């Protein structure tokens, strides 16, 4: 793509985003991008910026800000915000924060801490570090970076050496872990105008920048405090450990994976902590102990929910202390294994005697926090998580006579909330990456919980705007984005999920302009696949990583992988409908026909075929459960055309296979994505009761253990995976009966199904107001009510087996969405928030 096309894309995005009133060629009045001179490419440099302002009159005061890589803003020591929202390479999303409530008479300190990472990752992109920020009161600039405007204060800066620079990465997918060497009063500069700041000379960064609006909603930073102590004990050196775990993010530092080599690291906590063994006290002893720790002691705290956010606490040290915070989503054997997820789930503090208010700079995901004192002595008070999640999920409601379904809904919402801040992430822990396929499912939930498609619109912008995707073959889309793929790795078949999602995005958004602007990207992707089509029209010997799901299916991806070709046919059909290109539809049908002829063995579809030395293609005997689901989902098969297979799948597969497996040679599906596809197929056939039963079997143990939903059926990977929030969509659609909620066409299609519930009710947000749907069984009938915003059309289909009746107006005994709703997701410990925790807000 040439620069003219790139400029056109930017202009188009500007027009699409114009209603936000934020986007401009340069939205800053006076601010310039600055950074300590000569250090904008330096890895893991933490820099503090401060401006002292003294607004004369009451009224709104705004901080307009963007940065690379990440910033944290405060006023007078009070937390303001974190960002920026992620954008594509060469574009920076601009945040605006209202500072008014944090200001006081007289002088006020506006402080911004910026981490400039300058390494490639799946979470943040590798671009030179800078801060561009200004404080505005009406049309007046009170302070600005790099500005010389009369009357405006400058932001002074300082290199924050207390964050150790040369440390290991947190994971292969994310930048650096956190190690601190603090001094008492190290953070006074953020709240006290008289506190000295060790100045660092800054220069204005000359590279031109493109700016985008945030688009995504601003995050929720609710404090979750008052965890429960669930364990305590001692640690001792363990000389028996021979083979220390070393993640590839420690051993594979190179041009393909940037960071500091192990030989240059100031400290390697992940290795040091493996050389200790924990010895737990009895439960009774643990319950009596506080959080007063001395050398070689630890305590484990349970926050009651697998949550994502910034780890904080007040720590008082009567003597020099080394404190390590280890954390994880689950406990194993009564302990916290910081390396379970393949991450460095550790924060290391070296603290001279004094009192400290600690809070991590990066967000982490955990339920259990293990505080360990390696030497010294300290007391830890007011431990908390400053949550980092989507702020728009709380208007949605779901209740049912089976309370287990409410637990599933709560877990789905909590999973969504933590995975949808600025992009649709796979997990908020190990990667925080905007993966395709994951987003196909998570994007469906966004309008259900938020009533809008803002995050999905930002995702489409992110894929639309880059002139090219560095390190990838022309035409190929990145498997996750915004991200860097310096190693050239891509998942060839995964890009096809983008096309499938794009068709659904159009239906959800009505955003024809973006869909049309992405047409060159879609057609270039199909052009990339052309050299890999064999004489049968099937994709063969795809390069890169070919991924089906986390199961045996990933063993059978060459030479001709039939699930990949099923997905290919689905993407071609979607593009044909999107762009009125019948030839793509014909190609898709030809692929489906070839698969039917080659891959079906009379009982199951087989996963792959191999090209022999004689040049002939031979179908293997490999077959997996997920392959069958791909076949039905992408219309290679239907319950009518393959009725025998469908009946087998419907009646003999599912969660019961683990107990009695009549088909041991058919590899079992996993949560991502086979079990999800199964639920979709059952939904197509209107099997709501089976969906209800199987959803409980597949997911309830996850919800009960962590309050979130997992990547796999077991806990060896992420226990908080965005795609699994799709259960919210399933419960609304297949149990409540809100089959179709068309916010663009202003239409609701209700289908009441035969389910073993006495009543069910829900509130579904829309931009025009809520849809409130209720039903209950009474007197041999199904009584219902549906309240919609003005102008919505409602169609009702009754498959419940009971006569319908309109529900009478609410009485005292009727279940109430308002009175019965338990907001487990965002509950706040009121006592803690009213007390000492307020001092850290």
TAMO-V918753 format. One record per residue. N is the residue number from 0. RES is the residue in one letter. SS is DSSP state (h for helix, s for strand, l for the rest). PSI is psi in radians with two decimals (999 if undefined). Layout:
N RES SS PSI
N RES SS PSI
This chain:
0 X l 2.43
1 X l 3.07
2 X h -0.50
3 X h -0.77
4 X h -0.70
5 X h -0.77
6 X h -0.66
7 X h -0.73
8 X h -0.71
9 X h -0.75
10 X h -0.71
11 X h -0.77
12 X h -0.67
13 X h -0.74
14 X h -0.71
15 X h -0.61
16 X h -0.08
17 X h -0.65
18 X h -0.36
19 X h -0.38
20 X l 0.31
21 X l -0.73
22 X l 2.36
23 X l 2.92
24 X l -0.70
25 X l 1.81
26 X l -0.12
27 X l 2.40
28 X l -0.82
29 X l -0.39
30 X l 2.52
31 X l 2.68
32 X l 2.16
33 X s 2.83
34 X s 2.70
35 X s 2.29
36 X l 2.26
37 X l 0.13
38 X l 0.27
39 X l -0.25
40 X l 0.09
41 X l 2.46
42 X l 2.38
43 X l 0.94
44 X s 2.14
45 X s 2.21
46 X s 2.41
47 X s 2.45
48 X s 2.44
49 X s 2.38
50 X s 2.41
51 X s 2.12
52 X s 2.78
53 X l 1.32
54 X l 2.40
55 X l -0.64
56 X l 2.77
57 X l 2.73
58 X l 2.96
59 X l 2.36
60 X l 2.28
61 X s 2.42
62 X s 2.02
63 X s 2.26
64 X s 2.52
65 X s 2.90
66 X s 2.91
67 X s 2.05
68 X l -0.91
69 X s 2.59
70 X s 2.77
71 X s 2.23
72 X s 2.55
73 X s 2.81
74 X s 2.12
75 X l 0.58
76 X l -0.05
77 X s 2.30
78 X s 2.33
79 X s -0.91
80 X s 3.07
81 X s 2.50
82 X s -2.74
83 X l 2.99
84 X l 2.56
85 X l 2.44
86 X l 3.09
87 X l 2.96
88 X l 2.30
89 X l -0.02
90 X s 2.49
91 X s 2.20
92 X s 2.41
93 X s 2.22
94 X s 2.70
95 X s 2.15
96 X s 2.34
97 X s 2.09
98 X l -0.08
99 X h -0.78
100 X h -0.30
101 X h -0.13
102 X l 2.72
103 X l 2.87
104 X l 2.48
105 X l -2.59
106 X l 2.45
107 X s 2.44
108 X s 2.04
109 X s 2.00
110 X s 2.46
111 X s 2.19
112 X s 2.30
113 X s 2.28
114 X s 2.01
115 X s 1.85
116 X l -0.77
117 X l 0.71
118 X l 2.69
119 X l 2.55
120 X l 3.06
121 X l -0.17
122 X l -0.94
123 X l 2.72
124 X l 2.73
125 X l 1.63
126 X l 2.68
127 X l 2.57
128 X l 2.55
129 X s 2.87
130 X s 2.37
131 X s 1.99
132 X s 2.58
133 X s 2.61
134 X s 2.19
135 X s 2.46
136 X s 1.78
137 X l -2.21
138 X l -0.01
139 X s 2.41
140 X s 1.99
141 X s -0.56
142 X s 2.64
143 X s 2.58
144 X l 2.28
145 X l 0.22
146 X l 2.66
147 X l 0.38
148 X l 2.38
149 X l 2.30
150 X l -0.17
151 X l 2.33
152 X s 2.56
153 X s 2.66
154 X l 2.09
155 X s 2.80
156 X s 2.80
157 X s 2.43
158 X s 2.15
159 X l 1.51
160 X l -0.22
161 X l -0.42
162 X s 2.03
163 X l 2.29
164 X l -0.82
165 X l 1.47
166 X l 2.95
167 X l 2.78
168 X s 2.73
169 X l -0.69
170 X l 3.00
171 X l -0.59
172 X l -0.25
173 X l 2.79
174 X l -2.49
175 X s 2.62
176 X l 3.08
177 X s 2.16
178 X s 2.27
179 X s 2.49
180 X s 1.73
181 X s 2.85
182 X l 2.61
183 X l 2.38
184 X l 0.20
185 X l -0.44
186 X l 0.23
187 X h -0.54
188 X h -0.35
189 X h -0.23
190 X l -0.34
191 X l 1.97
192 X l -0.43
193 X l -0.19
194 X l 2.35
195 X l 2.52
196 X l 2.13
197 X l 1.86
198 X l 2.50
199 X l 2.18
200 X l 2.24
201 X s 2.69
202 X s 2.74
203 X s 2.21
204 X l 2.22
205 X l -0.29
206 X l 2.23
207 X l 2.55
208 X l 2.54
209 X s 2.49
210 X s 2.55
211 X s 2.68
212 X s 2.81
213 X l -0.79
214 X l -1.00
215 X l 2.64
216 X l 2.70
217 X l 2.57
218 X l 2.86
219 X s 2.23
220 X l 0.61
221 X l 2.44
222 X s 2.24
223 X s 1.99
224 X s -3.03
225 X l 1.00
226 X l 2.90
227 X s 2.32
228 X s 2.14
229 X s 0.01
230 X s 2.73
231 X s 2.83
232 X s -2.86
233 X s 2.76
234 X s 2.66
235 X s 2.66
236 X s 2.45
237 X l 1.80
238 X l -0.08
239 X l -0.21
240 X l 2.02
241 X l -0.76
242 X l 1.75
243 X l 2.43
244 X l 2.24
245 X l 2.03
246 X l 2.74
247 X h -0.39
248 X h -0.20
249 X h -0.62
250 X h -0.27
251 X l 0.51
252 X l 2.22
253 X l -2.96
254 X l -0.45
255 X l -0.49
256 X l 1.77
257 X l 2.65
258 X l -2.92
259 X l 2.27
260 X l 2.69
261 X h -0.62
262 X h -0.34
263 X h -0.08
264 X l 2.43
265 X l -0.54
266 X l 2.58
267 X l 1.44
268 X h -0.58
269 X h -0.51
270 X h -0.72
271 X h -0.73
272 X h -0.33
273 X h -0.17
274 X h 0.25
275 X s 2.59
276 X s 2.41
277 X s 2.49
278 X s 1.73
279 X s 2.56
280 X l 3.04
281 X l 2.83
282 X h -0.68
283 X h -0.75
284 X h -0.70
285 X h -0.71
286 X h -0.54
287 X h -0.43
288 X l 2.56
289 X l -2.59
290 X l 0.84
291 X s 2.06
292 X s 2.48
293 X s -3.11
294 X l 2.30
295 X l 0.48
296 X s 2.71
297 X s 2.83
298 X s 2.53
299 X s 2.26
300 X s 2.45
301 X s 2.06
302 X s 0.04
303 X s -0.05
304 X s 2.45
305 X s 1.85
306 X s 2.86
307 X s 2.33
308 X s -2.81
309 X s 2.26
310 X s 2.18
311 X s 2.77
312 X s 2.79
313 X s 2.26
314 X s 2.19
315 X s 2.20
316 X s 1.92
317 X s -0.20
318 X s 2.87
319 X s 2.34
320 X s 2.46
321 X s 2.01
322 X s 2.29
323 X s 2.27
324 X s 2.01
325 X s 2.60
326 X s 2.73
327 X s 2.93
328 X l -0.50
329 X l 2.86
330 X l 2.55
331 X s 2.21
332 X l 0.55
333 X l 0.26
334 X s 2.94
335 X l 2.10
336 X l 1.79
337 X l -0.34
338 X l 0.09
339 X l -0.72
340 X l 0.11
341 X l 0.45
342 X l 2.89
343 X l 1.42
344 X l 1.12
345 X s 2.49
346 X s 2.24
347 X s 2.20
348 X s 2.31
349 X s 2.04
350 X s 1.96
351 X l 2.93
352 X l 2.35
353 X s -3.04
354 X s 2.39
355 X s 2.45
356 X s 1.88
357 X s 2.46
358 X s 2.28
359 X l 2.61
360 X l -0.62
361 X l 2.62
362 X l 2.49
363 X s 2.85
364 X s 2.19
365 X s 2.81
366 X s -0.62
367 X s 2.32
368 X s 2.19
369 X s 1.97
370 X s 2.16
371 X s 2.25
372 X s 1.98
373 X s -0.58
374 X s 2.72
375 X s -2.68
376 X s 2.49
377 X s 2.81
378 X s 2.40
379 X s 2.08
380 X s 2.80
381 X s 0.78
382 X s 2.49
383 X s 2.89
384 X s 2.19
385 X s 1.78
386 X s 2.62
387 X l 1.64
388 X s 3.09
389 X l 2.33
390 X l -0.02
391 X l 0.31
392 X l -0.04
393 X l -0.03
394 X l -0.36
395 X l 2.51
396 X s 2.58
397 X s 2.26
398 X s 2.67
399 X s 2.82
400 X l -0.39
401 X l 1.83
402 X h -0.32
403 X h -0.56
404 X h -0.59
405 X h -0.63
406 X h -0.65
407 X h -0.76
408 X h -0.80
409 X h -0.78
410 X h -0.68
411 X h -0.76
412 X h -0.75
413 X h -0.70
414 X h -0.79
415 X h -0.83
416 X h -0.70
417 X h -0.36
418 X h -0.04
419 X s 1.45
420 X l -1.02
421 X l -0.40
422 X l 2.97
423 X s 1.84
424 X l 2.73
425 X l -0.88
426 X s 2.64
427 X l 0.11
428 X l -1.53
429 X l -0.65
430 X l -0.78
431 X l 0.71
432 X l 2.54
433 X l 1.31
434 X s 2.45
435 X l 2.85
436 X l -1.00
437 X h -0.83
438 X h -0.47
439 X h -0.74
440 X h -0.75
441 X h -0.61
442 X h -0.49
443 X h -0.52
444 X h -0.46
445 X h -0.90
446 X h -0.49
447 X h -0.70
448 X h -0.60
449 X h -0.36
450 X l 0.15
451 X l 3.06
452 X l 0.56
453 X h -0.82
454 X h -0.66
455 X h -0.64
456 X h -0.73
457 X h -0.68
458 X h -0.77
459 X h -0.66
460 X h -0.79
461 X h -0.67
462 X h -0.41
463 X h -0.65
464 X h -0.57
465 X l 2.45
466 X l -0.63
467 X l 2.93
468 X l 1.84
469 X l 2.49
470 X l -0.08
471 X l 2.66
472 X l 2.51
473 X l 2.25
474 X l -0.52
475 X l 2.48
476 X l 2.57
477 X l 2.57
478 X l -0.51
479 X s 2.57
480 X l 2.55
481 X l 2.32
482 X l 2.89
483 X l 2.43
484 X l 1.05
485 X l -0.46
486 X l 0.01
487 X l 0.17
488 X l 2.37
489 X l 2.73
490 X s 1.80
491 X h -0.83
492 X h -0.36
493 X h -0.51
494 X h -0.42
495 X h -0.43
496 X h -0.49
497 X h -0.72
498 X h -0.74
499 X h -0.72
500 X h -0.65
501 X h -0.68
502 X h -0.74
503 X h -0.58
504 X h -0.72
505 X h -0.76
506 X h -0.60
507 X h -0.54
508 X h -0.50
509 X l 0.26
510 X l 1.29
511 X h -0.61
512 X h -0.77
513 X h -0.74
514 X h -0.74
515 X h -0.67
516 X h -0.46
517 X l -0.08
518 X h -0.78
519 X h -0.62
520 X h -0.76
521 X h -0.81
522 X h -0.60
523 X h -0.61
524 X h -0.81
525 X h -0.61
526 X h -0.63
527 X h -0.61
528 X h -0.36
529 X h -0.75
530 X l -0.24
531 X l 0.12
532 X s 2.22
533 X l -3.01
534 X l -0.34
535 X l -0.04
536 X l 0.10
537 X l 2.58
538 X s 2.33
539 X l 2.42
540 X l 0.90
541 X l 2.36
542 X l 3.10
543 X l -2.79
544 X s 2.16
545 X l 2.11
546 X l 2.34
547 X l -1.01
548 X l 3.01
549 X l 1.35
550 X l -2.99
551 X h -0.36
552 X h -0.51
553 X h -0.10
554 X h -0.21
555 X l 0.73
556 X l -0.07
557 X l 2.78
558 X l -0.78
559 X s 1.99
560 X s 2.05
561 X h -0.69
562 X h -0.68
563 X h -0.70
564 X h -0.56
565 X h -0.77
566 X h -0.70
567 X h -0.81
568 X h -0.71
569 X h -0.71
570 X h -0.72
571 X h -0.75
572 X h -0.73
573 X h -0.80
574 X h -0.64
575 X h -0.75
576 X h -0.65
577 X h -0.73
578 X h 0.21
579 X l 1.00
580 X l 1.51
581 X h -0.53
582 X h -0.61
583 X h -0.64
584 X h -0.74
585 X h -0.72
586 X h -0.72
587 X h -0.76
588 X h -0.62
589 X h -0.68
590 X h -0.79
591 X h -0.73
592 X h -0.75
593 X h -0.69
594 X h -0.77
595 X h -0.72
596 X h -0.65
597 X h -0.69
598 X h -0.30
599 X s 2.17
600 X l 0.21
601 X l -0.33
602 X l -0.86
603 X l 2.81
604 X s 2.38
605 X l 2.69
606 X l -0.60
607 X s 2.94
608 X s 2.59
609 X s 2.52
610 X s 2.07
611 X l 3.06
612 X l -0.43
613 X l 0.05
614 X l -0.02
615 X l 2.59
616 X s 2.17
617 X s 2.19
618 X s 2.35
619 X l -3.09
620 X l 0.29
621 X l 2.20
622 X s 2.47
623 X s 2.79
624 X h -0.76
625 X h -0.51
626 X h -0.68
627 X h -0.67
628 X h -0.69
629 X h -0.77
630 X h -0.79
631 X h -0.65
632 X h -0.68
633 X l 0.37
634 X l 0.46
635 X l -0.60
636 X l 2.72
637 X l 2.81
638 X l -0.39
639 X l -0.77
640 X l -0.43
641 X l 1.05
642 X h -0.67
643 X h -0.80
644 X h -0.75
645 X h -0.75
646 X h -0.64
647 X h -0.82
648 X h -0.80
649 X h -0.75
650 X h -0.43
651 X h -0.07
652 X l -2.99
653 X l -2.93
654 X h -0.38
655 X h -0.20
656 X h -0.51
657 X h -0.50
658 X l -0.77
659 X l 1.83
660 X l 1.69
661 X l -0.15
662 X l 1.23
663 X l -0.33
664 X l -0.01
665 X s 1.94
666 X s 2.34
667 X l 2.59
668 X l 2.85
669 X l 3.04
670 X h -0.82
671 X h 1.81
672 X h 0.13
673 X h -0.85
674 X h -0.57
675 X h -0.79
676 X h -0.62
677 X h -0.79
678 X h -0.63
679 X h -0.66
680 X h -0.71
681 X h -0.63
682 X h -0.73
683 X h -0.56
684 X l 0.08
685 X l 0.44
686 X l 1.14
687 X h -0.68
688 X h -0.69
689 X h -0.68
690 X h -0.79
691 X h -0.84
692 X h -0.81
693 X h -0.57
694 X h -0.72
695 X h -0.73
696 X h -0.68
697 X h -0.58
698 X h -0.39
699 X h -0.65
700 X h -0.52
701 X h -0.88
702 X h -0.71
703 X h -0.48
704 X h -0.67
705 X h -0.25
706 X l 0.09
707 X l 3.03
708 X l 2.59
709 X l 2.91
710 X l -0.74
711 X l 3.02
712 X l -0.29
713 X l 3.05
714 X l 0.39
715 X l -0.23
716 X l -2.65
717 X l 2.35
718 X l 0.44
719 X l 1.52
720 X s 2.18
721 X h -0.70
722 X h -0.57
723 X h -0.23
724 X h -0.15
725 X h -0.33
726 X h -0.50
727 X h -0.83
728 X h -0.71
729 X h -0.77
730 X h -0.73
731 X h -0.81
732 X h -0.83
733 X h -0.29
734 X h -0.95
735 X h -0.69
736 X l 0.09
737 X s 1.37
738 X s -0.80
739 X s 2.20
740 X s 1.77
741 X s 1.72
742 X l -0.36
743 X l -0.84
744 X l -0.05
745 X l 1.04
746 X s 2.45
747 X s 2.22
748 X s 2.09
749 X s 2.37
750 X s 1.96
751 X s 2.13
752 X s 2.79
753 X l 1.68
754 X l 2.62
755 X l 1.13
756 X l 2.61
757 X l -0.57
758 X s 2.81
759 X s 2.57
760 X s 2.67
761 X s 2.76
762 X s 2.16
763 X s 2.06
764 X l 2.59
765 X l 2.89
766 X l -0.33
767 X l -0.04
768 X l 3.02
769 X l 2.63
770 X s 2.16
771 X s 1.99
772 X s 2.26
773 X s 2.55
774 X s 2.69
775 X s 2.68
776 X s 2.18
777 X s 2.37
778 X l 0.62
779 X l 0.18
780 X s 2.89
781 X s 1.87
782 X s 2.37
783 X s 2.83
784 X s 2.56
785 X s 2.00
786 X s 2.23
787 X l 2.87
788 X l 2.76
789 X l 2.36
790 X l -0.07
791 X l 2.44
792 X s 2.41
793 X s 2.20
794 X s 2.38
795 X s 2.23
796 X s 2.29
797 X s 1.86
798 X s 0.32
799 X l -0.35
800 X l 0.00
801 X l 2.58
802 X s 2.54
803 X s 2.61
804 X s 2.56
805 X s 2.37
806 X l 2.43
807 X l 2.77
808 X l 2.61
809 X l 2.36
810 X l -3.14
811 X l -0.49
812 X l -0.10
813 X l 2.44
814 X l 2.41
815 X l 2.26
816 X h -0.65
817 X h -0.88
818 X h -0.49
819 X h -0.08
820 X l 2.25
821 X l 1.91
822 X l 1.30
823 X l -0.49
824 X l -0.66
825 X l 0.51
826 X l 2.51
827 X l 2.35
828 X l 1.69
829 X h -0.69
830 X h -0.74
831 X h -0.70
832 X h -0.56
833 X h -0.27
834 X l -2.27
835 X h -0.47
836 X h -0.46
837 X h -0.52
838 X h -0.26
839 X h 0.09
840 X l 999
